Amino acid sequence: MQLDDSLQDPEDLLLAQPAMPARKFLAPLSIRAFGQKLLLSVAADAYLRDDSYWRLRSIYEPALAAQSLSPQGVGLDIGAGFGCFTIPFAKAFPGWTIWAFEPDAEAFAALLQNILTHKLSNVIAVNAAVAGGDENVAVTAALSTLAAPRQDVMARTNLHPLLPKRSFPRHRDLAGILELG
């Protein structure tokens, strides 16, 4: 490849893609949640592993156990990590479609591995972060764009019929926790 008259790069070193780091996983994590006992692959981050499992058992599972969930629905797991919430919830509620967003490459690789291991067809994993000033609009726009080719999940690109009619504001005392508004 010729970059200009004086600079040569015959081995395409300047355009070479950076080497991907080897996928590092911790020992599999055995969890119990939503009536499921599962073994999950975990990204190489002990804090993420421990924090995710604590949140699942101490916050998410008790909060959802107090609700009457319909047999079908759509769930969002923003910052899904390795799937500590997504995987057991998707297995326990196969009528639900779970959109799992995770921007970290290693955590996303573990999430994909867990989806494959547990043969889940109701989880849509997206390697992206979700953010924006108006969170409801940003999430809806992102999902509508991503779901366009998935006609089995939604009609055309309109996600609104699938989303609950109530909003999901952030809980003021528990950062990152969503509750029905």
Buried (B, 14 or more C-beta within 10 A) or exposed (E): EEEEEEEEEEEEEEEEEEEEEEEEBBEBBEBEBBEBEBBBBBBBBEEBBEEBBEBBBEBBBEBBEEEEBEEEBBBBBBBBBBBBBBBBBBBBBEEBBBBBBBBBEBBBBBBBBBBEBBEBEBBBBBBEEBEEEEBEEEBBBBBBEBBBEEEEBBEEEEBEEBBEEEEBEEEEEEEEEBEEE
